Each structure stands twice: as structure tokens, then as C-alpha cells.
Amino acid sequence: MTENMPGKVYLNGEYLPLSEAKISVLDRGFLFGDGVYEVIPSYSGQLFRLHDHLKRLKESLGRIRLNLTYDSEKWLEILTPLLDNNKDQYIYLQITRGVAPKRDHAFPKDPKPTVFSMCSDLQPFAGVETGVKALTMEDSRWELCNVKATTLLANILLRQAAIEQGAAEAILHKNGYITEGAASNLFAVINDVLVTPKNTSEILPGITRKVILELAEKSNIQTQEETISIQALKTASEIWITSSTREIVPVIRLDSEAVGDGKPGIVWHKMNHLFQQYKRA
Ligand SMILES: Cc1ncc(COP(=O)(O)O)c(C=O)c1O
């Protein structure tokens, strides 16, 4: 059994107090945002859907052509000492293309990736029970939104714009169709069907999204992975935004209109209950 290490972070093979974890200013993560990351919830010390998160991490690494061949056992060995069995937490895990001798867009020869991980307490998101307001905005991101890249400027600006207008999330659209939230996937109940945009390179393949689709199938909730136009979203009786840290958040106002009757809907109540049961199991 590895001992828990509260307050410690992992950096390139070492466990250190946060204040002692340092990287070079020539790290390509710092200079270019040349890296990928994962956020993995841990409930009472058990990493939630670790296999799915590591699969997505491997895909992200592959798409940015960064070679790091750690297997699940190696990741478990790295992450376990950061966890506290008595808490709900989340792991933040980041891998960059490492330090290069000089700032140059082209990849360095034989890059040595920087591997960093830390663990934080998971606080229930305040808007889950009451529902939140969201605003639709043009998706200004790049074409590889299926990569969980640390380069998040567009997402940050969109989320910030939403917050400054009193909303919790920006719901993004491209060419008239909904993609996802600035840091979440989107579900909508339209004509009694639970619909979510298809997994394409325009969205991040969310693990919470995947779990919801599985739970819906087991519980005979009809689902569809389909394009959702902005107009169709405006007719939805329920809208949810989903992510590992906020879980399933009902949207009760979209732009200036109430969604459904302006309260978290019946399908959300059912799915949230199923999700809470599932994560504790
Ligand atoms: C852009 C984006 N889409 C979707 C998600 C949801 O992914 P997950 O459910 O794996 O947390 C996130 C999570 O942060 C995100 O940043």
C-alpha cells in the first residue's frame, strides 16, 4: 500500500510540495501550450472511469504526436499516492513536449515530456440542484477539439464572457449547429428524446457524456447522437451541460428564455439519480 501524500504534487518522477515543483521557462507547455491534459475524478480514493480517461489521454497524445508509452499500471502507480481515500477529489494530469534548447515551433529532437499531476478536493458545483443560466456563443476554437489540449485560450475567453454576463457556461455553435460548452458537453431533451451532438473532432469526447449514454441505455431512456441546430436547442424541454468536475448541470435559462418550465427537468432528476448511484458503486 502506498501512503497518501496530501499537499504533494507529482513532477517527472518525484513527489514534491507544490511550492517546490518547478519547470523551466523553456518548457514547451509554458511557451506554446504544447501539451495535453486529463481531469479524473476520484471518489473515496477510487479513480472514476480511469480506463476511459487514459484511453482519451493516449488519443490526445497520439493526435499531437507526443510519444509517451506509460501503461495503466504505471499511471496508477503515479496517481495513487496523490489520493486520499476519505475524500472526493480530482486528479489534474498534464503532459507537455518538455524543455527544448531554444524556442522554436518545430518539435525538438528526442523530446523529454514533462509529466505533472496534482490532486484537489472536489466541491459539489453549486448550480447542480438549482440549475444555471447559459449563453449561446459562436465557437471560436480550432479544428481539433477532440484533443484535450492545454491550449485553452478560446475556451477561457468564452467562459469568461459567459460569467461576466451572469451565466455559468457558454454553449458554442458552429455553422448554425451546437458543438458543446466552453468546458462541458451538451445534452438536450427534444421531443422526449435525450439528444447530444455526435462525437466528431468538433467536440471533446467527454467521459461524463459517455457514462450518461450508457446509463440512459440501461434505463430505457431514448437517446440520439445527432446534430442539434440552434433553433432545435431553443425548443428543448431540458438542456444539460456535463463534465467530470461539475457532473450533470441543468440549464434553466438559455440566453433570455426559460428552458422548459425554468426548473431542472424530470429527465435530469432521473439521470442525476442514476449517475450518483453509479459513481458511488
Ligand atoms: C471542452 C470540453 N468539453 C467537454 C468536457 C467534458 O469532459 P469530461 O466529461 O470528460 O470531463 C470538458 C471537460 O472539461 C471540456 O473542457
Ligand as a Chemical Component Dictionary entry (heavy atoms), coordinates in Angstrom:
data_LIG
# 
_chem_comp.id                   LIG 
_chem_comp.type                 NON-POLYMER 
_chem_comp.pdbx_formal_charge   0 
_chem_comp.three_letter_code    LIG 
# 
loop_
_chem_comp_atom.comp_id 
_chem_comp_atom.atom_id 
_chem_comp_atom.alt_atom_id 
_chem_comp_atom.type_symbol 
_chem_comp_atom.charge 
_chem_comp_atom.model_Cartn_x 
_chem_comp_atom.model_Cartn_y 
_chem_comp_atom.model_Cartn_z 
_chem_comp_atom.pdbx_ordinal 
LIG C1 C1 C 0 -14.394 21.437 -23.959 1  
LIG C2 C2 C 0 -14.861 20.351 -23.041 2  
LIG N1 N1 N 0 -15.837 19.529 -23.463 3  
LIG C3 C3 C 0 -16.306 18.535 -22.676 4  
LIG C4 C4 C 0 -15.821 18.339 -21.385 5  
LIG C5 C5 C 0 -16.384 17.235 -20.534 6  
LIG O1 O1 O 0 -15.485 16.149 -20.479 7  
LIG P1 P1 P 0 -15.477 15.172 -19.230 8  
LIG O2 O2 O 0 -16.864 14.694 -19.046 9  
LIG O3 O3 O 0 -14.546 14.061 -19.644 10 
LIG O4 O4 O 0 -14.980 15.945 -18.067 11 
LIG C6 C6 C 0 -14.798 19.176 -20.917 12 
LIG C7 C7 C 0 -14.266 18.998 -19.575 13 
LIG O5 O5 O 0 -13.537 19.794 -19.059 14 
LIG C8 C8 C 0 -14.302 20.201 -21.761 15 
LIG O6 O6 O 0 -13.315 21.026 -21.348 16 
# 
loop_
_chem_comp_bond.comp_id 
_chem_comp_bond.atom_id_1 
_chem_comp_bond.atom_id_2 
_chem_comp_bond.value_order 
_chem_comp_bond.pdbx_ordinal 
LIG C1 C2 SING 1  
LIG C2 N1 SING 2  
LIG C2 C8 DOUB 3  
LIG N1 C3 DOUB 4  
LIG C3 C4 SING 5  
LIG C4 C5 SING 6  
LIG C4 C6 DOUB 7  
LIG C5 O1 SING 8  
LIG O1 P1 SING 9  
LIG P1 O2 DOUB 10 
LIG P1 O3 SING 11 
LIG P1 O4 SING 12 
LIG C6 C7 SING 13 
LIG C6 C8 SING 14 
LIG C7 O5 DOUB 15 
LIG C8 O6 SING 16 
# 
